[in-house]
């Protein structure tokens, strides 16, 4: 095994270890990455405004007619 191979394997192992550590230490949920600092949905079980907005925009995009040149 080439010394460069060993360095690459060790670097990948370190990144994987840091990722696992980050996941294990963080208490994440589906609302944990919401950018709204005033959002309490994560703690109260309410509706997430960011998710509601995302779903509304996706539904609007699906309801739009297709382009005439599509096909």
N, CA and C of each residue as an Amber inpcrd file, in Angstrom:
protein
   213
   0.8380000  -1.1710000   0.0000000   0.0000000   0.0000000   0.0000000
   0.8940000   1.2500000   0.0000000   0.6050000   2.1410000  -0.8650000
   1.3360000   3.3830000  -1.0200000   1.0670000   4.2990000   0.1940000
   2.0370000   5.0720000   0.6510000   1.8010000   5.9950000   1.7710000
   0.6630000   6.9900000   1.4920000   0.4900000   7.3680000   0.2390000
  -0.6050000   8.2710000  -0.1080000  -1.9530000   7.5930000   0.1180000
  -2.0280000   6.3030000  -0.1700000  -3.2550000   5.5420000   0.0810000
  -3.5990000   5.5510000   1.5680000  -2.6010000   5.3930000   2.4020000
  -2.8130000   5.3870000   3.8450000  -3.3260000   6.7500000   4.3090000
  -2.7600000   7.8050000   3.7830000  -3.2010000   9.1600000   4.1490000
  -4.6520000   9.3750000   3.7340000  -5.0020000   8.9300000   2.5530000
  -6.3750000   9.0970000   2.0630000  -7.3480000   8.2900000   2.9240000
  -6.9990000   7.0420000   3.2430000  -7.8610000   6.2040000   4.0790000
  -8.0310000   6.8310000   5.4600000  -6.9650000   7.3410000   6.0350000
  -7.0560000   7.9870000   7.3440000  -7.8980000   9.2520000   7.2930000
  -7.7890000  10.0230000   6.2220000  -8.5920000  11.2290000   6.0810000
 -10.0810000  10.8940000   5.9640000 -10.3920000   9.8770000   5.1750000
 -11.7860000   9.4550000   5.0290000 -12.3210000   8.9320000   6.3570000
 -11.5300000   8.1540000   7.0630000 -11.9450000   7.6340000   8.3690000
 -12.1890000   8.7710000   9.3530000 -11.3550000   9.7980000   9.3210000
 -11.5350000  10.9430000  10.2140000 -12.8210000  11.6890000   9.8920000
 -13.1150000  11.8830000   8.6260000 -14.3420000  12.5700000   8.2260000
 -15.5670000  11.7600000   8.6440000 -15.5240000  10.4520000   8.4430000
 -16.6410000   9.6000000   8.8530000 -16.8260000   9.6700000  10.3710000
 -15.7500000   9.6270000  11.1160000 -15.8310000   9.7070000  12.5760000
 -16.4310000  11.0440000  13.0140000 -16.0340000  12.1280000  12.3720000
 -16.5970000  13.4370000  12.7210000 -18.0820000  13.5150000  12.3800000
 -18.4750000  12.9170000  11.2840000 -19.8990000  12.9050000  10.9110000
 -20.7210000  12.1130000  11.9200000 -20.2300000  10.9420000  12.2890000
 -20.9470000  10.1170000  13.2670000 -21.0210000  10.8500000  14.6030000
 -19.9510000  11.4900000  14.9990000 -19.9370000  12.2490000  16.2490000
 -20.9450000  13.3860000  16.2020000 -21.0080000  14.0780000  15.0830000
 -21.9420000  15.1870000  14.9340000 -23.3860000  14.7010000  15.0080000
 -23.6730000  13.5890000  14.3630000 -25.0250000  13.0320000  14.3910000
 -25.3800000  12.5670000  15.8030000 -24.4420000  11.9160000  16.4720000
 -24.6980000  11.3920000  17.8140000 -24.8960000  12.5130000  18.8360000
 -24.1830000  13.5960000  18.6910000 -24.2800000  14.6950000  19.6610000
 -25.4590000  15.6080000  19.4070000 -25.9040000  15.7010000  18.1750000
 -26.9890000  16.6050000  17.8450000 -28.3400000  15.9590000  18.0600000
 -29.2590000  16.7370000  18.5910000 -30.6260000  16.2540000  18.7490000
 -31.4360000  16.8820000  17.6300000 -31.4610000  16.2140000  16.5060000
 -32.1150000  16.7760000  15.3370000 -33.4860000  16.1730000  15.1390000
 -34.3060000  16.9260000  14.4560000 -35.6190000  16.4500000  14.0440000
 -35.9140000  17.0700000  12.6940000 -37.0920000  16.8180000  12.1670000
 -37.4230000  17.3570000  10.8630000 -37.4870000  18.8750000  10.8560000
 -37.6590000  19.5000000  12.0140000 -37.7310000  20.9650000  12.0970000
 -36.4200000  21.5910000  12.5710000 -35.4200000  20.7980000  12.8570000
 -34.2250000  21.3330000  13.4820000 -33.4220000  22.2470000  12.5700000
 -33.5850000  22.1330000  11.2620000 -32.8040000  22.9670000  10.3610000
 -33.5900000  24.1740000   9.8690000 -34.7570000  24.4100000  10.4500000
 -35.5660000  25.5580000  10.0690000 -34.7970000  26.8320000  10.4090000
 -34.7400000  27.7520000   9.4750000 -34.0000000  28.9930000   9.6810000
 -34.7490000  30.0220000  10.5040000 -35.9980000  29.7680000  10.8360000
 -36.8040000  30.7140000  11.5840000 -36.5210000  30.5600000  13.0760000
 -35.8800000  31.5470000  13.6730000 -35.5090000  31.4690000  15.0820000
 -36.7310000  31.4620000  15.9950000 -37.8420000  32.0130000  15.5450000
 -39.0310000  32.0700000  16.3790000 -39.9330000  30.8650000  16.2270000
 -39.5340000  29.8740000  15.4740000 -40.3730000  28.7020000  15.2210000
 -40.3710000  27.7940000  16.4510000 -41.5550000  27.5040000  16.9610000
 -41.6740000  26.6310000  18.1250000 -42.2830000  25.2880000  17.7720000
 -42.4680000  25.0030000  16.4940000 -43.1170000  23.7650000  16.0730000
 -42.3600000  22.5330000  16.5470000 -41.0640000  22.6310000  16.6000000
 -40.2510000  21.4900000  17.0250000 -40.5840000  21.0830000  18.4510000
 -40.8560000  22.0610000  19.3100000 -41.0740000  21.7730000  20.7230000
 -42.5530000  21.5920000  21.0690000 -43.4360000  22.2100000  20.3120000
 -44.8520000  22.1670000  20.6490000 -45.6380000  21.1850000  19.8030000
 -45.0330000  20.6330000  18.7670000 -45.7380000  19.7120000  17.8960000
 -46.6560000  20.4150000  16.9070000 -46.4760000  21.7190000  16.7400000
 -47.3030000  22.4890000  15.8240000 -46.8440000  22.3530000  14.3890000
 -47.3680000  23.2070000  13.5300000 -47.0160000  23.1870000  12.1150000
 -45.7290000  23.9700000  11.8770000 -44.8830000  23.4410000  11.0200000
 -43.6480000  24.1080000  10.6310000 -43.9620000  25.0300000   9.4550000
 -43.7680000  26.3270000   9.6410000 -44.0900000  27.2950000   8.5870000
 -43.2340000  27.0850000   7.3540000 -41.9740000  26.7310000   7.5330000
 -41.0890000  26.5200000   6.3870000 -41.5560000  25.3220000   5.5670000
 -41.9410000  24.2440000   6.2250000 -42.4160000  23.0640000   5.5100000
 -43.7490000  23.3520000   4.8280000 -44.6410000  24.0750000   5.5130000
 -45.9250000  24.4290000   4.9090000 -45.7290000  25.2760000   3.6550000
 -44.7950000  26.2310000   3.7150000 -44.5160000  27.0900000   2.5620000
 -43.9210000  26.2750000   1.4130000 -43.0200000  25.3540000   1.7390000
 -42.4060000  24.5160000   0.7110000 -43.4690000  23.6710000   0.0070000
 -44.3700000  23.0690000   0.7730000 -45.4210000  22.2450000   0.1730000
 -46.3870000  23.0820000  -0.6560000 -46.7000000  24.2890000  -0.1930000
 -47.5990000  25.1590000  -0.9420000 -46.9890000  25.5100000  -2.2940000
 -45.6850000  25.8770000  -2.3000000 -45.0290000  26.2410000  -3.5500000
 -44.9030000  25.0380000  -4.4870000 -44.6680000  23.8530000  -3.9280000
 -44.5780000  22.6550000  -4.7700000 -45.9280000  22.3530000  -5.4110000
 -46.9930000  22.4780000  -4.6380000 -48.3290000  22.2340000  -5.1940000
 -48.6830000  23.2580000  -6.2630000 -48.3020000  24.5170000  -6.0560000
 -48.5540000  25.5460000  -7.0720000 -47.7820000  25.2280000  -8.3490000
 -46.5490000  24.7640000  -8.2040000 -45.7340000  24.4420000  -9.3770000
 -46.3290000  23.2540000 -10.1410000 -46.8970000  22.3050000  -9.4330000
 -47.5020000  21.1550000 -10.0930000 -48.7930000  21.5190000 -10.8020000
 -49.4740000  22.5490000 -10.3160000 -50.7450000  22.9610000 -10.9140000
 -50.5640000  23.8100000 -12.1700000 -49.3410000  24.3210000 -12.4070000
 -49.1030000  25.1610000 -13.5850000 -49.1250000  24.3070000 -14.8370000
 -49.6840000  24.8500000 -15.9560000 -49.6800000  24.0930000 -17.2120000
 -48.2610000  23.9470000 -17.7560000 -48.0500000  22.8900000 -18.5090000
 -46.7370000  22.6260000 -19.0990000 -46.4400000  23.6140000 -20.2120000
 -45.1620000  23.7740000 -20.5480000 -44.7520000  24.6510000 -21.6450000
 -45.2510000  24.0760000 -22.9710000 -45.5340000  24.9450000 -23.9140000
 -46.0050000  24.4910000 -25.2200000 -44.9270000  23.7550000 -25.9920000
 -43.6540000  24.0960000 -25.7250000 -42.5700000  23.4640000 -26.4700000
 -42.1160000  22.1610000 -25.8410000 -42.6960000  21.7910000 -24.6920000
 -42.2950000  20.5470000 -24.0270000 -42.8030000  19.3510000 -24.8150000
 -42.0880000  18.3040000 -24.7750000 -42.6090000  17.1130000 -25.4060000
 -41.5760000  16.3630000 -26.0770000
